[in-house]
Amino acid sequence: MRYETITARLFFEIYRTNNFSLLGYDTAEENELKWSEILETYSKKINKDFDKILKITNKIRELELKYLRLGYLILLLKNNKDEILIDEVCKYGYTLRNEYFCSDLKDIEQNLNSIKIRIDKFSSDLERYTATENDNKDFDLSQSVLFMGKCIVSQGY
């Protein structure tokens, strides 16, 4: 039986054993040629998927850091007006004017909600992008790549 697409289980079995005949072609040359094509196709897919997952993950981390830092800065500034803290807030592109200090803090605090919404959106995108079925059936290698990417991301690499 010839395979045009293969399952992850078959892929890893061939990869582990170098038994190209499992692909089911008539000659060893045909099997080796098909294996080379499969490796090239999947290596491109792995790189593309991993890059996408990495970009989304980095964006989430960047937004989470901004969200947490601004939240703490606002909390501290509500209790004690401090020039060093004001400078830190300004690094994020916000302006805190003396005459409208409390009003500006409230505006920044309200903007935190939009940052949280963006974090949730990117997290949802990442979840959709890495979603796989969790059953014992064979699955396409592209799905296993997404699953591996999800595992890498969840481990913090």
C-alpha positions in Angstrom: 0.0 0.0 0.0 1.5 3.4 -1.0 1.1 6.3 1.3 0.7 9.9 0.0 0.4 11.2 3.5 1.5 9.3 6.6 0.6 9.2 10.2 2.9 10.4 12.9 3.3 6.9 14.2 4.5 5.6 10.8 6.7 8.6 10.3 8.5 8.0 13.6 8.7 4.3 13.0 10.5 4.9 9.7 12.6 7.6 11.2 13.7 5.3 14.1 14.3 2.2 12.0 15.2 3.6 8.5 12.8 0.9 7.1 11.7 2.9 4.0 9.8 -0.2 2.7 7.0 0.7 5.2 6.0 3.4 2.7 4.8 0.6 0.4 6.4 1.5 -2.9 7.7 -1.2 -5.3 11.4 -0.5 -5.2 13.8 0.7 -2.6 14.7 3.7 -4.7 11.0 4.8 -4.8 10.7 4.4 -1.1 13.8 6.4 -0.4 12.7 9.1 -2.8 9.3 9.4 -1.2 10.9 9.5 2.2 13.1 12.4 1.1 10.1 14.2 -0.1 8.2 13.6 3.1 11.2 14.8 5.2 11.5 18.0 3.1 7.8 18.7 3.3 7.5 18.2 7.0 10.7 20.0 7.9 9.2 23.1 6.2 5.9 22.7 8.0 7.7 22.2 11.4 9.7 25.3 11.0 6.7 27.4 9.8 4.5 26.1 12.6 7.1 26.5 15.3 7.9 30.1 14.2 4.2 31.0 14.3 3.8 29.5 17.8 7.0 31.3 19.0 5.8 34.7 17.7 2.4 34.3 19.3 4.0 33.2 22.6 6.5 36.1 22.6 3.7 38.6 22.0 1.7 37.1 24.9 4.6 37.3 27.2 5.4 40.9 26.1 1.8 42.0 26.8 1.6 40.1 30.1 4.8 41.9 31.3 3.4 45.2 30.2 0.0 44.5 31.9 1.6 43.4 35.2 4.2 46.2 35.4 1.7 48.9 34.5 -0.7 47.5 37.1 1.8 47.5 39.8 3.1 51.0 38.9 -0.4 52.4 38.9 -1.1 50.8 42.3 2.1 52.3 43.7 1.6 55.7 42.2 -1.9 55.9 43.6 -0.4 55.7 47.1 2.8 57.7 46.6 3.7 60.0 43.7 7.3 59.1 42.8 9.4 60.4 39.9 11.2 57.1 39.3 7.8 55.3 39.0 6.4 58.1 36.7 9.5 57.6 34.5 8.8 53.9 34.3 5.2 54.5 33.2 6.4 57.0 30.6 8.6 54.3 29.1 5.4 52.6 27.9 4.4 55.8 26.0 2.0 57.2 28.6 2.1 60.8 29.9 1.4 61.7 33.6 0.8 65.4 33.9 1.0 67.1 37.3 -2.3 68.9 37.0 -4.2 65.8 35.8 -2.2 63.1 37.6 -5.2 61.2 39.1 -7.1 61.5 35.8 -4.1 60.2 33.8 -3.7 57.3 36.2 -7.4 56.3 35.7 -7.0 56.5 31.9 -3.9 54.2 32.0 -5.8 51.9 34.4 -8.7 51.7 31.9 -6.2 51.0 29.1 -5.1 47.9 31.1 -8.4 46.3 30.2 -7.6 46.6 26.5 -4.2 45.0 27.1 -5.9 42.2 28.9 -8.2 41.7 26.0 -5.3 41.5 23.6 -3.6 38.9 25.8 -6.8 36.9 25.8 -7.1 37.2 22.0 -3.5 36.0 21.4 -3.9 33.2 24.0 -7.1 32.1 22.1 -5.2 32.2 18.8 -2.4 30.1 20.3 -4.9 27.6 21.7 -6.6 27.3 18.3 -3.3 27.1 16.5 -2.0 24.3 18.7 -5.2 22.4 19.3 -5.0 18.7 18.7 -7.2 15.7 19.3 -6.3 13.8 22.4 -7.2 10.3 21.4 -5.2 7.1 20.5 -5.9 7.3 16.8 -3.2 7.9 14.3 -3.0 11.5 13.3 -1.3 13.5 10.6 2.3 14.6 11.4 1.3 18.2 11.0 -1.0 17.8 14.0 1.8 16.2 16.0 4.0 19.2 15.1 1.4 21.5 16.6 1.1 19.3 19.6 4.9 19.3 20.1 4.9 23.1 19.7 2.2 23.4 22.4 4.3 21.2 24.7 7.4 23.3 24.1 5.4 26.5 24.7 3.8 25.2 27.9 7.3 24.2 29.2 8.5 27.8 28.7 11.1 27.1 26.0 
